[in-house]
Amino acid sequence: MDNAQLVAHSRLQTLQRQLNILANNIANAGTTGFKSRGLQFSEFLQPNAKSDSFKGAARSISFVIDRGATLDFTDGPIEHTGNATDIALRGSTLLAVKTAAGERYTRNGSLATNAKGEIVTSDGHIVLGTGGAIIADPADGPLEITPDGTVGNHSGPIGKLKIVDVANPAQLVNEGSNLYSAKSPLTVSKDPLISVGSIEKSNVQPVLAMSRLIEVTRAYSALTTSMQRLDDTQKGALERLSSVPS
C-alpha cells in the first residue's frame, strides 16, 4: 500500500467514526437531556517518508488522527410538563442515579416514583439523594421538588437530590442509555440551577446534524471512489508491465 492509500485510509477511519457519532446524535434528538457529541481530529506528520532512490530532503506525510469524542454540554431547550416531579437541570450539572454498575450520572430529569416509593428516572434508574435513595410513603401525598433540589410531601422535606458539578466534561465517560460515569469524583453542587415542572430536551439540532451527516457521507463516498481508481491504475500498470516480452 503506497503513501496515498495510507493517508486516504486514515481519513476513511475518521470519517467512519464521525458517521457513527452523527447517526447516534440524530437517533437521540428526542431523548430527554441527551447531549450531542462531536469528534476531535489532529494532524500526524510522518517525518521519515523517503526512499533512497530519490534525491533531496524527505517530505513529511500528513495523516489524520482521531483524538476522541467530545461532549457538547450546552443546555438543551426546556419543555414545560406541569409534572411536579419533573426537573430540568441547567448549567454543567448532572443528577446522580443508582445502577447495577454503581453510581452513575444523567441529565434525564423526567422523574416519578416506583412501587417501592423510590424516585426513578423514566429509564428506571433510582435517583440518589445526598443521603442515599429517597423513599417516599405514598400515604403522605404527592411529591414536590423545590428549585434547590429538596424533595418533600405533606410530611415535610424527606431528602435532597444529589446533583453534582461537572467542572470538565472531558472527565465524563459515556456509558450509553443516557448515563455517564466519571474518571474522578464529582462534587455535590452547592447551588444547582433547576427548573421544576419541566424537562430538558436534547441539545441536538436535527437539521444541522442531518446536513453534516450528508456532508460526511459524500466525503466518504468521494474518498472511496478515489482509492478505487488509484487501485485500478496500479493494477493496470502491473498488468502492462507483466505483459512486456522479455
C-alpha positions in Angstrom: 0.0 0.0 0.0 1.5 3.3 -1.1 1.5 6.6 0.8 -1.6 8.0 -1.0 -3.6 4.9 0.1 -2.3 5.1 3.6 -3.3 8.7 4.0 -6.7 8.0 2.5 -7.2 5.0 4.7 -6.5 7.1 7.8 -9.1 9.6 6.7 -11.6 6.9 5.9 -11.3 5.6 9.5 -12.1 9.0 11.0 -15.0 9.6 8.6 -16.5 6.3 9.6 -16.2 7.2 13.3 -17.8 10.6 12.5 -20.7 9.0 10.7 -21.3 6.8 13.7 -21.4 9.7 16.1 -23.6 11.8 13.9 -26.0 8.9 13.4 -26.2 8.5 17.2 -26.9 12.2 17.7 -29.7 12.1 15.2 -31.2 9.0 16.8 -31.2 10.7 20.2 -32.7 14.0 19.0 -35.8 13.2 21.0 -34.1 11.7 24.1 -34.6 13.7 27.3 -31.5 15.5 28.4 -29.3 14.0 25.7 -26.0 15.8 25.0 -24.7 15.8 21.4 -21.2 14.6 20.7 -18.5 15.6 18.3 -15.1 14.3 17.2 -11.7 15.8 17.6 -9.2 15.5 14.8 -5.5 16.3 14.6 -2.7 16.0 12.1 0.1 13.5 12.5 3.2 14.1 10.5 5.3 11.1 9.4 8.8 12.6 9.1 10.5 9.6 7.5 8.7 9.3 4.2 11.8 8.9 2.0 13.1 6.4 -0.5 16.9 6.0 -1.2 16.2 6.2 -4.9 15.0 9.8 -4.7 17.3 12.8 -4.2 16.6 15.7 -1.9 15.2 16.0 1.6 12.3 13.8 2.7 8.9 15.4 2.9 6.6 14.7 5.8 3.4 12.9 5.2 0.3 14.2 6.9 -2.1 11.6 8.4 -5.5 12.2 10.1 -5.7 11.2 13.7 -8.9 10.6 15.7 -8.3 12.2 19.1 -11.6 11.0 20.6 -15.2 12.2 21.0 -16.2 15.5 22.7 -19.3 16.2 24.7 -21.4 19.4 24.0 -22.6 20.3 27.4 -24.7 23.3 26.4 -28.2 23.5 27.8 -31.0 22.0 25.7 -34.4 23.7 25.3 -36.9 23.4 28.2 -40.3 21.8 27.7 -42.9 22.6 30.4 -44.7 19.5 31.5 -46.6 20.6 34.6 -45.4 17.5 36.4 -44.3 18.4 39.9 -41.5 15.7 39.9 -40.0 16.7 36.5 -36.9 18.8 36.7 -34.7 20.4 34.0 -31.1 20.8 35.1 -29.2 23.9 33.8 -25.5 24.6 33.6 -22.8 22.0 34.0 -24.6 19.7 36.4 -25.8 16.1 36.5 -28.2 14.1 38.5 -26.8 11.1 40.4 -28.6 7.7 40.0 -28.1 4.2 41.2 -27.4 1.4 38.6 -26.3 -2.2 38.7 -22.8 -0.9 37.9 -22.8 1.6 40.8 -23.4 5.3 40.9 -23.8 7.0 37.5 -25.0 10.4 36.3 -27.6 11.6 33.9 -29.4 14.7 32.6 -32.7 12.9 32.4 -35.0 14.8 34.8 -38.2 13.0 33.9 -38.9 11.6 37.4 -41.6 9.5 39.0 -42.0 7.1 41.9 -42.0 3.3 41.6 -44.0 0.7 43.7 -41.4 0.9 46.5 -41.8 4.7 46.8 -38.3 5.3 45.3 -37.8 8.2 42.9 -36.8 6.9 39.5 -36.0 8.3 36.1 -38.0 7.5 33.0 -35.3 5.0 32.2 -35.9 3.2 35.5 -32.8 4.2 37.3 -33.1 5.0 41.1 -32.5 8.7 41.8 -30.0 9.3 44.6 -30.2 11.9 47.3 -27.4 13.4 49.3 -28.0 10.7 51.9 -28.8 7.8 49.6 -32.0 6.8 47.8 -35.0 8.9 48.5 -38.0 6.8 49.6 -41.5 8.4 49.9 -44.6 7.0 51.6 -47.5 7.2 49.1 -49.8 7.8 52.1 -48.0 11.2 52.7 -49.3 12.6 49.5 -47.7 13.6 46.2 -44.1 14.6 46.0 -42.9 18.1 45.3 -39.4 19.2 44.3 -38.2 22.8 45.0 -35.8 24.7 42.8 -32.9 23.9 45.1 -33.5 20.1 44.8 -35.3 19.5 48.1 -37.8 16.7 47.9 -40.9 16.8 50.1 -44.5 15.9 50.6 -47.2 16.6 53.2 -44.9 15.4 56.0 -42.2 17.9 55.0 -38.8 17.5 53.4 -37.7 13.9 53.0 -34.4 14.4 51.2 -32.4 16.4 48.7 -31.5 15.3 45.2 -27.8 14.6 44.7 -26.8 17.0 41.9 -23.1 17.1 41.0 -21.0 19.8 39.3 -19.0 18.9 36.1 -16.0 21.2 36.0 -14.6 19.4 32.9 -16.9 17.4 30.6 -13.8 15.5 29.4 -13.7 13.6 32.7 -17.1 12.0 31.8 -17.3 8.6 30.2 -20.3 7.9 28.1 -21.8 4.5 29.1 -24.9 4.6 26.8 -28.5 4.7 27.9 -28.1 8.4 28.7 -25.7 7.6 31.5 -22.2 8.8 32.4 -19.5 7.7 34.8 -16.7 10.0 35.9 -12.9 9.4 35.8 -12.6 11.3 39.1 -15.0 12.0 41.9 -17.6 14.7 41.2 -18.5 17.2 43.9 -22.1 17.9 45.0 -23.4 21.2 43.7 -24.0 23.8 46.4 -26.3 25.9 44.3 -27.7 23.9 41.4 -29.9 25.5 38.7 -33.2 23.6 38.4 -36.4 24.3 36.5 -39.2 22.4 38.2 -42.2 21.1 36.3 -40.1 20.9 33.1 -37.7 18.6 31.3 -34.7 19.4 29.3 -34.8 18.2 25.7 -31.9 17.0 23.7 -29.5 19.8 22.6 -29.1 18.1 19.2 -30.1 20.4 16.3 -31.6 17.8 13.8 -31.4 20.0 10.7 -27.7 20.8 11.3 -26.9 17.2 12.2 -28.6 15.9 9.1 -26.7 18.4 6.9 -23.4 17.4 8.5 -24.3 13.7 8.0 -24.9 14.3 4.3 -21.6 16.2 4.0 -19.6 13.5 5.7 -21.3 10.7 3.7 -20.4 12.5 0.4 -16.8 12.9 1.6 -16.6 9.2 2.5 -18.1 8.2 -0.9 -15.7 10.5 -2.8 -12.7 9.2 -1.0 -13.6 5.5 -1.5 -14.0 6.2 -5.2 -10.6 7.9 -5.4 -9.0 5.0 -3.6 -10.7 2.5 -6.0 -9.4 4.5 -9.1 -5.9 4.6 -7.7 -6.0 0.8 -7.0 -7.3 0.2 -10.6 -4.5 2.4 -12.0 -1.8 0.4 -10.1 -3.3 -2.9 -11.2 -3.4 -1.8 -14.8 0.3 -0.7 -14.6 1.3 -4.1 -13.2 -0.7 -5.9 -15.9 1.0 -3.9 -18.6 4.5 -4.5 -17.1 3.9 -8.2 -16.8 2.8 -8.4 -20.4 6.1 -6.9 -21.7 8.1 -9.6 -23.6 11.4 -10.5 -22.0 
